Amino acid sequence: MSMTSATVERAPAVPEGRTMQAAVYRGAGRVVVEQVPVPEIGEGEVLIRVAACGICGTDLKKIQNGFVAAPQIFGHEVAGTVVRVGAGVRRWKPGDRVVSFHHVPCGACFYCERRLYSQCPAYKKTGLTAGFDPNGGGFAEYARALPWIAERGMVEIPAGVSFEEATFIEPVNTCVKAVEKARVAAGETVLVMGQGPIGLILTMLSRLAGATVLGSDPLEERRRVSRELGAADALDPRSGDLAEAVRRVTDGRGADVVLVAVPSPSALTEGLSLARPGGRVLLFAQNDPHMKIEFPAAAVGVEEKEILGSYSAAVDRHEEAARLVFSRVLPVGRLITHKFPLQEFDRAFSLAARPTRDSLKVLIMPVMEAS
């Protein structure tokens, strides 16, 4: 039940005429803002008016490369207000402020028993949609949470926390999972390759784990933010100084852990070269289904370096991710640099895909007026 209903007098009304604006993917590289029907909900379902939705690197890859069939409405870092609930819904009511995940595992299969939730067959079934095939739906004015999401995949936003901050619950969860999987420990040296929004979250979480963190990014402003958020140093990977900096703080050994938050195929080879013998390299951004990566076999077979992967969120880390965001232990609000209404989706997408000196997290705000 809602803990913040006293701060919300009533839920926003669902529009007359039952249509809404949405950014509809119409093929590789093409998204059109158009009118589509407001989703109808059924038993056990919830209709959410989307207040804010982050643009994720996965959204960029799907749109740019045409990985899925059109039409689709993407956007899965969703925060908004419940406006309608279906029969049988007891946990939520109109006016509740919520974050909604788009995947939830079954909790009982072979993979769930081993905490490999993203490999659960039920997890792979998307449960949040604004129409067409379910694929998130946050780039629309309204999104429909299917029964298993309404029951186990939504988190209440407490009073005093903005919708914008709340959109970070899902990405923070994925980063918590990654840092745990890489076994980052106090006293270790961690190199985070890439200091975009995800890289900065990985940097902050590694610092919370007690590690010394070095960051790398070609953009000077991102390196500055990295230092402000706890990195011991952040360097330009093009400068030639990165390897020396890693050796300097590790008595010449190399990093204990390298977290790769850039999608370049060459990043694995570089990460392996910067990790110490027996170190770990975790791939976070390499989720392109067509990408092929080569690496020196001796780095693994002789130097015993580990290559790990981490994908998506872990259901048993929902509460921890929410605590980190809602308590502002992670100051995610500092990562938000740009907000756009739906009508300006093209501008938002272009900025997220080609970051500028001063850009970090880009949000879509469906209820904003166009500027």
N, C-alpha and C positions, 0 to 999 in steps of 0.2 A: 504494500500500500504506500501511497505517497507520503513523504515526510515534508514536502514543500508546498502542499496544496494551499496553505494559508497565504502564500506569496502570489498565487495565481487566482484571480477572481473567476475567470471562466476560460474555457478553451477557445481558440480562434475558430470562427465559423468555417465550415466547408462551403466552398463557393457555389452559388446558384449556377445552374447550367452544367455542373459536373465536369468542367474541363479545367486544365491547369497548364502552366508552362513547364516544359522539360527540355533538357539538352539531349537530343536523341542522336545516338551514333548511327550513321547511315552508310558506313563502309570505311575502309582504311583511310585515316586522316581526315574524315569528314564527320562533323557534328553539327546538327541543325537545331536551333531553338524553335520549338513549335508547340502548338496546342495539342494536348492528348487528354484522354479521359482521366478523371480522378479515379484511382483504384477503388473498386468495390471490395468490401471486406466480408468475410463469412464467419462462421462459428470459430471461436478461439483466436480470432485475428484482431490486429490493432492498426488503426490508421494514424500516421504521424505527420504533422505538418513540419516540414524540414526547415529549421532555422539556420543551420550551418552544416557544411560538408567539406572536408578537406580533399584536395586533389592528391592522390597517391601515385607513386611511381608505377604501380601496376596498372592504374587507369591509363597513364600515358602510353605504356607499352601496348596495351590492348587497342587503343585508338590509333596510334601511329602505325602499327604493324598489321592491323586487321586480324588479330588472333581469333576472334569470335565472329559468328555470323550476325549481320545487321537484320533488323534494328534492335538496339539495346539502349537502356538507360543505366549508365554506370554511377559510381559514387557510393562508397561503403563506410566512410568515416562520418557517420550521421548523428546529429544531435537535433532534437526538436521537441514538439509538444504533442501529446496524445490528444486527438480530436474526436476519435470514435473508437468504441470497442465492440467486438462481436459477442454473441451469446456465449456464456460460459467463462468469459474472462473475469477473473476475480482480483488479479494482482494489480491491474492498472485501471485508471479512469480518466475521462477527459480533463485536461488541465495539467496532468502530470508531465514534468520535464524529464526527458529520457535520452539516453544514448542507446542506439541499437546496433548490435553486431549483425552480420549477414550470414554467418556460419555457426552452427552448434553441433558438436559431435553427439553420438548416441550414448556414450558413457559406459557401454557394456561389451563392445566387440574386442577382438584380438588387439587392435591398435590402441583403443582407448585404455585397455588394461596396462599398456606399456607407455602411456602418456604421449603417444604419437597421434594426437587428436586430428591434425591436419590430414592424416592418411585414412581416417575413418570414412567409410563410404557415405554415411549420413552427413558428415561434415562437408563433403564435396557438393551437397545439394544446397543451393543458395536459397535463403528464406526471407530475403528482403527485396522488394520490387516496387517500381513505379509504373510497371507495365511491360509488355512484351515478355521475353524470357527473363526470369529473375536474375538480376546481376547487380544488386545494390540499390539503385534508385535514388541516391542522395542528390543527384543533379536534377532534381524536380521539386515542385512545391510540396508534394505529398508522397509518402512512401508507405507501403503496406507490409507489415510484419506478419508472416505466416505463423501458425500456431506454435511450432516448436521454438521459434524465436521469441514470440510474445511470452512464452512460459519460462524460457531459460536463457535468452540471449539479449535481454534489455537491462539497463542499469539506470537507476534514478539519479538525477543531477540534484545535488543539494543546493539550498539557498546560498547565494553569494558566489556561485560558480557560473561563469558565462557559458552560453552554448558554444562559443568559439573555443574556449579551453576544453570543454567536454569532448569535442571532436577528436582529441588526442588519446582517448581511452584505448581505442583499437590499436593505433600504431605503437603506443607505449607498451601495450601487452605483447606485441610481436617482438619488441626490443628486450623486454624482460626475459622472454623465452630464449632469445638468442644469447644474451649474456650468461644466462644459466647454462645453456647448452655448451657454450665455450668454456665453462668452468672458470670464469674469471674470479680470482681470489685476491684477498688482501696481500699487499706486498709485491704483486706482479706488475710487470710493465705491459701495457696494452697499447697497440697502435690501431687507431680507427681511421681507415682510408675513406675519405669523403666526409665533409662536414656540412652537408645539407641537413634538413630537419631530422632525418633518421640517424645520420651520423652523429649529430649533436645529442640526440637522446641516448644513443649508445655510449657516447662519451660521458654524459652525466651519470648513467647507470653504472658504468665501470668505476667511476670515481666513488659512487656510493658503496660499491663493493670493496673499496679500499685499495684499488689499483692506482698506479701512476699512469696517466694517459697522455699519449702523443697523438695529435691529429694531423691529417694532411688534406689539403684542398687547394686548388689553383686560384680560388677567389679570396682576395685579401680580407674582405669584410667577414667572410665565413671563418677565416682563421682567427680574426679578432674576437668574434663571438665565442669561438671554441675556447680560447684562453679565459674569457670572462666567465664561462660556465664550468671551468675546472680543469681544462687541459693544462698540463705542465708546459707544453709548447705546441704550436701548430705551424706546419711548414708547407711551403709550396712544393708539390712532388716534382715539379719541373726544374727545381733549382739545383738538384744534385746534392742537397744537404740532408735529405731525409735519412738515408742509410747511416750517415755519420752520426746524426742526432740519436738514432736508435742505439747504435753501438756505444755512444758516449754514456747513456744512462743505464746501460745493462752490462757494463764491464766488457764490452765487445761481443757479448753472446748473441744478441738479437732479441726481439720482443717475445715475451712468453705467449702472447695471444695477438693475432691480427684479425680485426673485424673489418670485413670488406663491404662497404656501403656504397660502392660505385658499380654500375652495371657493365663496365668494360671487361671484355674477355681476358685482356692482359693483366687484370688486377690480381688474379690468382698467382700467376708466375711471380709478380712483384711481391705479393704478400708472402709467398714461400721464401723468397730471398731475404726478407726482412725478419722472419721468424727464427728463433734459435733452434738448434737441434732438439727434437722432442717437443717443440712448440705446437700451437694449434692455430689454424687458419679457418675462420668461419665465413662462408659465403652467405651474405644476406640479400644482395641485390641481383643475384644470378638466377632469375626465374623466367627467363626467356626460353620458351620450349624449343627454339631453333638454334640457340647458341651452342657452339662447340668450343671446348677449351682444351688446350694442350699445356702440359707442365712437365718439368724434369722428373722423371720417375725416381731418381736417386734421392730427391728431397724427401720422399716418403719411404722408399725401400731401403735407403741407407741411413739418412739423417733422422728417420723416424718421426717426421713431422706429420701431424694429423690434418686432414681436410674434412671439415664439417659443414653441414648446411642447416639452415633454419628457415622455416616458411610459415607464415601466418601466425595466428594467435593460439593461446592455450586457455581452455575454458577454466582451468583451475588457477589461473592467474588474473581473472577478471577483477577480483576484489583488490588484489595488490596493485594492479594498474590504476584502478579507480582511486585508491588511497594516495598513490603518488601524485596523481593529477589534482584531485580535489583538495588535498592538503597543501598543494603547491610546493611539496618537496622537490618536484620537478617543475621549474618555472616555465611551463610550455607556452604561456602567453607571450613570452619574449621571442618565440620562434615565428609568430604570425606577423608577416610584413605586408600582405596584400589581401584585400577582400573585394569580391566582385559580385554583382547581381547576376542572375541567370542570363539576362539579356546580353551580358558581356562575356559569355563563356569562352568565345574565341580568344579574347585578350587574356583571360585567366589561363587557358590551356597553353597559349604561346609562352607566357611568362614561366609557368611551371616546367615546361619542356626545355626552355632555354633561359636558365636563371641569369639575372643581371647581378651587378655588384652588390645591390642592396636587397635582393629578394631571398626569402627563405620559404616559409610555409604560405601557400596560396589557398584561400578558402572561397567556396561558393556560398553566397548568402541568398537563397531563393526569395526571401521576403524583402530584400533591399529594393529601393527604387533605383532605376538606372541613373547614372551620373551624366 
